[in-house]
Amino acid sequence: MQTLSRTNAAPSSHSDSVRPRMEHRVKSWPSFFEATLAGVKTHDVRRMTDRDYQVGDTLRLMEFDPEKQEYTGRELCVRITYITSAKVPCALSEACLHPDYCILSIAKC
């Protein structure tokens, strides 16, 4: 599920177009949520085939307990600061990063 926030336009790192910044509501397992909340986890690996992640977008991390199969109610906002993918490669990403996935560098909002 994606929620549009049409305030500021952000250039896409995956296309040549400019579109309004978006908020992406995504699940986050408790261990990853805690590490992000503590500031020690500053990246997120995500499938990018169903979303148009762009630098400047925000992720609404919604803590999800996989054992109980339910949301805990805790949420955290992070901003995408950089994207590494097969489309925007680093030295090794074409060789080791599946084209359907990306690494999002993130910072707390």
C-alpha atoms as one frame of an Amber mdcrd trajectory, in Angstrom:
protein
   0.000   0.000   0.000   1.345   3.433  -0.930   0.230   6.812   0.356   1.011
   9.892  -1.695   2.304  12.988  -0.028   2.297  15.599  -2.776   4.360  18.206
  -0.978   7.839  18.156  -2.500   8.897  16.648  -5.787  11.906  14.358  -5.741
  14.053  13.324  -8.691  13.979   9.601  -9.251  17.142   7.581  -9.019  15.433
   4.861 -11.066  13.839   6.913 -13.854  14.195  10.252 -15.583  10.893  11.607
 -14.256  10.156  13.776 -11.257   7.141  12.859  -9.167   5.759  13.921  -5.794
   7.440  12.341  -2.802   5.644   9.298  -1.467   5.212   7.557   1.846   5.554
   3.771   1.574   3.906   1.827   4.404   5.961  -1.337   4.965   6.261  -4.154
   7.512   9.275  -4.291   9.782  10.047  -7.314  11.967  10.779  -6.499  15.644
  14.558  -7.043  15.561  14.938  -4.818  12.483  12.511  -2.227  13.868  14.442
  -1.999  17.164  17.801  -1.658  15.388  16.421   1.108  13.167  14.825   2.857
  16.143  18.159   2.707  18.008  19.936   4.223  14.987  22.301   1.302  14.390
  20.488   0.009  11.276  20.662   2.666   8.556  19.699   0.569   5.551  16.780
  -1.581   4.440  16.693  -4.270   1.752  13.394  -4.217  -0.124  11.776  -5.778
  -3.161  11.381  -2.987  -5.686   9.178  -4.666  -8.287   5.909  -3.419  -6.756
   7.016   0.030  -5.587   8.719   3.066  -7.069  11.186   3.873  -4.297  12.967
   7.179  -4.819  15.431   9.269  -2.837  13.448  11.677  -0.670  10.516   9.296
  -0.177   9.663   8.145   3.322   9.075   4.676   4.675   6.485   4.251   7.401
   7.957   1.207   9.167   5.144  -0.662  10.874   6.413  -3.215  13.376   5.026
  -6.669  12.536   5.365  -9.764  14.700   5.837 -12.731  12.304   5.117 -15.306
  15.035   1.758 -13.777  15.975   1.118 -12.596  12.387  -0.008  -9.183  13.613
   1.122  -5.576  13.805   2.336  -4.380  17.217   1.081  -0.815  16.727   4.549
   0.758  16.768   5.556   2.849  13.745   8.672   4.744  12.719   9.219   7.220
   9.892  12.498   7.059   7.940  13.610   8.953   4.838  15.333   7.310   1.870
  18.700   9.018   1.407  20.297   6.743  -1.229  19.358   3.698  -3.318  21.685
   0.936  -4.491  20.253  -1.465  -7.050  21.090  -3.240 -10.271  19.758  -0.111
 -12.051  21.949   2.240  -9.988  24.886  -0.053  -9.231  27.858   0.184  -6.975
  31.040  -1.764  -7.717  29.473  -5.164  -6.901  25.700  -4.703  -6.995  25.225
  -5.931 -10.571  27.000  -9.170  -9.665  25.486  -9.795  -6.234  22.186  -7.885
  -5.971  19.131  -9.494  -7.569  17.466  -7.059 -10.024  14.166  -7.274  -8.105
  15.729  -5.897  -4.891  17.362  -2.705  -3.710  19.265  -1.452  -0.688  17.764
   1.706   0.729  19.975   3.936   2.840  17.698   5.487   5.458  17.679   8.161
   8.153  15.043   8.803  10.810  12.634  11.608   9.930
